[in-house]
Amino acid sequence: MELKDIVAVAGMGGLHQIVGQRPSGLILETIDEQKRRFPTTLTQKVSILEDIAMFTIEGEVRLGEVFVNINAKEAEGLEIPAKNADNNALKAFMEAVLPTYDKERVYVSDIKKLVSWYTILKGHLDFEALKNKGTEEDGGEAKTETKADLKPAAETKHKAVKTAAPKVNTKNAPVKKTSTPRKTGGG
């Protein structure tokens, strides 16, 4: 199981695995003993865990990296607090796992959700593969972009020429009246 296959649905507790797609949404399965399947609708907000990041002072850190840090700290003996632990215990846990997290933008509710998600995924997720995937994406070392790296991309963006015909707005167009008499059906 990978993070790209795991989602959180707004208004529903727990995590769900994507098992299929349909034209009007996804087919999800709960990650628990029940393995209950259900469809989503277009109005439900579905968040893929791979796309979620946590705010830090320097920027953002992907949720997968945070999970790897939690797993490493747990192996060293760090105790994972319950999601209903007091706020100070949750903040201390977050400080141990991700010391550079942004204390103003990461709320206690976010930490509770992180702890809950980690507890659910602990038996299902391969943390070594997740750790290796994170190092492959970085290329082994962090790449810093310079202005020279960004300049060619910006230049090619402006060279694109739009060849499609402009769209005509027909929503506010006046209605044409015809002078054809109505058929009444009577004789």
Buried (B, 14 or more C-beta within 10 A) or exposed (E): EBBEEBBBBEEBEEBBBBEEEEEEBBBBBBBEEEEEEEEBEEEBEBEBBBEBBBBBEEEEBBBBBBBBBBBEBBEEEBEBBEBEBEEEEBBEBBEBBBEEBBEEEBEBEBBBBBBBBBEBBBEEBEBEEBBEBBEEEEEEEEEEEEEEEEEEEEEEEEEEEEEEEEEEEEEEEEEEEEEEEEEEEEE
